[in-house]
Amino acid sequence: MPSIGPPPGEIVADLRQSSRDAALGRFQVWIGNGLDTDVNPTSIAYADPRFPEPIPGERLRLTPSGSERGYPLALPSQPDCDDDSTRGGVTMTYGDREVTLPVEDEADVVARYVATRCFELAVAAVAELSFADEVPVDQPGEGSVGTLILEVRPSDRGSGVLRVDSVGGTPLLTPNGEPVWRPDLTVQAGDSPETIELSMIPARCDDHVFMESGGATAFRIKLHLNGEPGELVLRMSPAGASAAIGFARDSCGLG
């Protein structure tokens, strides 16, 4: 969508996703209103062959003439991993009109999500990965070292082999003494659960890093799944994120 605003006489749509959107499991369709009149949508739905059904837009509100507004869309947990479509569309109802709009997706929001989610589902067929909610520390207060606990629970129904090669830090949390964590753990479906302890310290202690809403506790993990390389972003649960951020504040002397 042009930075100068929507084209005169047209209604246009594009997809965007901030780090906060990603953390909340959503993306947004932005509607640009180039008409001479305001548009007050009563329904918005994004339809895409890669998703099982149209996704309703949320936070419906007035889009004044010459402006644009973003409407959140919840990301489906089960996309079609075999569909290679590249474009969806939006149907919007306002007043007594219903319009269907092509949607620009210059950042490949949907394609990236589908690829990531389908890889996550393939990994889960071998083992489920998650971070524990607890963050043990070696001592209370400033200068403390915390432990990030990665739990690996192999599936008792799936098949395949998974190797955890490395775990990257975040803008807030970083490995203690190494650029990345290298667990080098290999499991296969049917194995017993494993626990990996990752020693960590705050990456930074300035106020800005504690305001990072989407990526402070989202860790990039590099894997080999059945011999093929890949990576995924694994987020801590709200309780785990709170514990990790609390550790960082205490270790920075800001608690």
N, C-alpha and C positions, 0 to 999 in steps of 0.2 A: 504494500500500500504506500503511495507517495507520501513523503514526509510533510508536504504542503497541505495535506488533507485529502479527503475523498474527491474523485473527479466530479465536476458539476453535472447535475442531472442524473446521477447514478447512485445505486446502493451497491457497495462492494463488501467483500468479506475475506479475511485471512486468518490463519491459525498462528498462535504464539504460545510460548510456555516459558515462564520464569523459573528460577530455582525453587521459589516458594511453591509454585504450581506443581512442579515435579514432586516435591516433598509431600504435598497433599494429594497426590494421585490424580491430577487433573491437568487439563490444558484449557485454552480459551479460544473462542472465536470472536474476532473483533469485527464489528459492523461499522462501516463508514457510510454516513448519510450525506450524500451530495445533493439531495433534493432541496427544494425551496421551503419545504415544510418539515416539521418535526416528525419523527417516527417513534411510536410507542408500542413495542412488540408485546403481543399477548402470548406468543409461543415461538420458540426457536428450537430447531432440531438439526443436528449434524448427522448425516447418513453416509456410511462408508462401507464398501463391500468387505473390508477387513474386520469389521465389527459386527456382532450378531444382530444388532438392532439399532435404530436411530438413537442418538444420545440427546436428551433434552437439555437445553441451555438453562442456566440458573441465574439468579439475581436480575431478573428482567426489569428494565427501567427505560426511561425516555432517552432516546438518542437525538439531541437537537440537530437542526439543520446545520450542515457544515462541520459536524463533529464526528467522533467515533467513540464507541464504547465496547468494552470486553465483557463477554459472558462466559462464565466457567462451564466446562464440560467434564464429567467424571470419566476417567479412563477405564474401559472394560477390562476385567481380569483375564478374560479368555478370548483373545483375538483369534482370527483365522490365520494360522501359521502357514497355510498353503496358498493363500491368495496373494498375488503379486500386483494388485491394483495400486495405483499411485495417486488417485484423486477422489475426494468425496465432495459433497455439496451440502448446503444449508437451506432448509425451508423455514421461512419466517412469515408469521401472520401478524399484521398490524392493521388496525381499523377493520375495514371490510375486504382487505386484500391479503392474498397469499402469494409470496414470491419464492422462487427457487434460485439460489445463487451459486455459481461456481466458487470454489474456495482456493485462494492462493496458500501454498504451504512451502514457502521458499526455504525455511529452515528444516524441512522434512520432519516436522514434529511427529506426525503419525507413523511414518516409515521407521524412524528411529525407535519410537516406543514399541512398535510391533516386533522389530528385530530384537530389542532388549527383552521384552516380555516373553517372547517365544524361546529365547535362550534360557531365561529363568525357569520356564516350565520344563525344558529339557534337562537342566541341572537338577531340578526337584525330583525328576524321575529316578535319579541316582541317589541324591542326598539333599536334605534341607539344611540351609545355612542360616544362622541367626546369631545376633549378639545377645549375651546375657544382660539382664537389667542391672545387675550389680557391677560396681566398679571398685574393686579392692585397691587400697593405697598402702604404701610402705610406711607412711607416717602422716599425721595430720598437719595441715597448714602449709605455709609457703615452702616451695622446693620439693614438694612430695612427688613421687612417681606412682602412676596408676597402672592398672592392668585391665586391658580390654580383653574380654573373654569371647572367643568365637566358638560357637557350638556347631558341630557337624553331626547330623543324624541321618545315617544311610537309610534308604527306603527298604522296606521288607516286601515290596510288591513290584518294584521296577527292576531295571537292569542297567548295566553299564559301569564305567570306571571314571572317577573324577579325581583330578589332582589339583590341589590348591597351591599355586605357585607363589603368589605374593599378595600382600594387602597394602594399599597406599594410604598415607595419612590424609588429613583434611586441613583446611586453613586454620583450624583450632587445635587439632590433636595430631601428634607426629610420633614416630617410633623413637625410643630412647637409645640414641647412639647409632642408628642406621637410617639410610634414606627411605627404605621400605621394610616392612616385615616380610620374611621369607619362611613361611611354615613348612613348605615342601611336603605336604601331607597328601597321601593317596588313599582313597577309599573306594569301595565298590558296593553296589546295592547288596544288602544282607549283612554287611559288617556291623560291628558294635559301634555305638556313638563315640565320638572323639571330642575332646575339649582342647582348644589351642589358646594359650595365654600370651598376650602381646603387650610387652612393657611399653608404656607411653608417657609423654610429657606434653605440656602445652607447646604448640608451635609458635604462638605469639601471645602477648598479654595486653595488647592495646584494646581500647573500648570497641573499635570498629569490628574486630573479629567476633566479639560476643554478640554483635547485632546480626551476624550472618544467619539468615533464617532457614536456608535450604540445604547448605552443604556442610555445616559444622560437624554433623555426626553421620554423614553419608560416605562410606568407604568404598573405594574402587578395588575390586578383587580380580586378579588375573588367574585364569584357570585353564586346564586342559580337560575337555569332556570327550571321552572315548578317543583320545589322541589328538583332538582338534583344539587349537587355542581359541580362547574367548575371554570376555570379561563382563562383569556385572557390577552394579552399584548396590551395595547392601546398606540399608538404613537401620539405625537403632530404633527401637520402640520409643514412644514418648517417655516412658519411665526410665529406660536406659539412657536416652538423650539427656534427660534432666540430671541423672547421676553423673554422666560424663562431663557435662558443662559445669556442674557444681564442683567436680574434682578440679577442672581447669581453673576456675575462679579461685579456689582455695590454694592451689599450687602457685598461682600468680600473685598470691597475697591480696586478692580482691574480695575474699569471702566475707 
